[in-house]
Amino acid sequence: MGIIKDRFKEKGDALAAEIKDLLKEHGTTKIGEVQLSQVYQGMRGITGLVTETSLLDAQEGIRFRGYSIPELREKLPKAEGGTEPLPEGLFYLMLIGELPTEADVEHLTGVWQRRSHVPNHVFATIEALPATTHPMTQFVVGIMALQTESEFSKRYAAGMSKKDYWDAVFDDSMDLIARLPRIAAYIYRRKYKNGDHIQPNGLLDWAGNFAHMMGYSDESFKELMRLYMVIHADHEGGNVSAHTTHLVGSALSDPYLSLAAGMNGLAGPLHGLANQEVIKWIYEMREELKTEAPTSEQIADYVKKTLEGGKVVPGYGHAVLRKTDPRFTAQMEFGKKHMPDDPLVQTVWNVYETVPPILQSLGKIKNPWPNVDAHSGALLVHYGMVEYEFYTVLFGVSRALGVLASLCWDRVLNFPLERPKSITTDLVKKWLKGE
Ligand code: CMX
C-alpha cells in the first residue's frame, strides 16, 4: 500500500506545483464564453471543472489518461488465461497517470483483498430494509452504514492538518473500493437468492471475486465483469455521479458521504438507471410483439410508439458524446466473441441498426447513437443475471473507481469548496434591460 500511496503523493505534489505556476502566469486567461441559454440548459458546454482521470471527446468517446478503450483492452494487465483488462490496472492508471506493470496490478489486488472486511452492522442495516427495496437504495444505505469506518472523519474531528487531507481520503477510498463488491454481492444474494450468501474467494482478482460472490462461476462471466468494471469507471467530471461526488467532497464530506451522494445521482433514469430501463424496454417490446426476435420493422414501429408516448428511447443519446459510444462497441465485440447467437443480444444489435435513423429524423436529438447502457443488460441476461433492477449497482461499483480516484486528486491538489454563482430570471430581465 505504501508504494502506491507514495507514488501518488509524488505525482500530486508535482502537479500541484505545476498548477500553481500555471495559474500565476495564466490565471486571467479567458478559456470560453457563456451564453444565457447554456445557463438555463444544464450548463452544457460550459467548462468549469478539472478532472484529471479521464477526458471525453465528443466524436471519439472517453480516454482514460490519454488511452482509448480499445487501447486499454490491449495494454492493461489481464487475469491469468483472460483477455479482458483488470480494473485494478485502470484504477492505477487513473490514480498515478501511468500504465501499471503486472506487479502493480497484483499489488493492488492484494491491497483490496486485505482491506475488504465489511463490519456486521453494515449487513444488519441493509437487513433492516424491506427486501423489496430497490437495490440502489440498499447500496447507498450500505455505503452510509459503512461511513462509521471513515478515517477522514475521525482524523478531521481530531484536528487533522490540511496537509494530510489527501492521506485520509486516500485510505478511505481504498477501503471503500475494497469493500463495495462485498456489499453489492450481499444485496444481490439477499434480494434475489434467498439470502444464500457466498463467502469471498481470497485467490481471485477484485472483479473475479465480485462475480464469484454474486454466484457466477463461469470464467467468461468473470471476464465480462472485468470489462464491465473498466468501461463504466469514469466519463470525465461533469456527469451527474462524478460531479456530485466531487461537489460533496469539496465540502470536506468524507469519501463515504461523497460517494453515497454520487450514487444517488447514478440512480436516476437519465443517468445510470438507463441500463435497467433498456432491458425493461426490450422485454416489454418482446412481450407486446409476442416474439423473441422482433424484425427491424417491428422495432421501428415500437420505437415510434415509445416516442409518441412522450418517453425517451433508453440507451440512446448523450449529453456530450456525438457518435456510437466506444463502451457500446467494446460490449458488442464481447458479445460477438462469447455469444453471437443469443437472441436478446441480437435484438440489441438490431435495435442499433434501427433506432439512430429514426431519432435523427426527429431533428432535435443531438446524438442518435447508443451509449454504454444500450448493451450491458443483454450480456448480463445471457449469463442468467436477469434481475435488471440490480444493474445500476454494478455500474456503481465500477463508477466508484473513477470518482474516488478523482476525489484523491481533488484533495492532493487542495481544490477548494465548489460554489458557482446562480441567478434569478428577474436578474436576467434586468440585465437584458441594461439595468
Ligand atoms: N429518446 C427520445 N428523445 C430523446 C433521446 C432519446 N434517447 N435523447 C434525447 N432526446 C430528446 C430530449 O429529451 C430533448 O427533448 P425535448 O427538447 O423535447 O426536451 C431533445 O431530444 C434534445 O436532447 P439532447 O440535447 O439531444 O440530449 P440531452 O443532453 O438533453 O440529454 C440524455 C442527454 C442522455 C439525458 C438523453 O439523450 C436521454 O434521455 N437518453 C435516454 C436515457 C439514457 O440512455 N441515459 C443514459 C446516458 C448515459 C449515462 O449517463 O449513463
Residues whose N, C-alpha, C, O or C-beta is under 5 A from the ligand:
A	BS01	CMX	P269 L270 H271 G272 A274 K311 V312 V313 P314 G315 Y316 G317 H318 A319 K364 I365 K366 N367 N371 D373
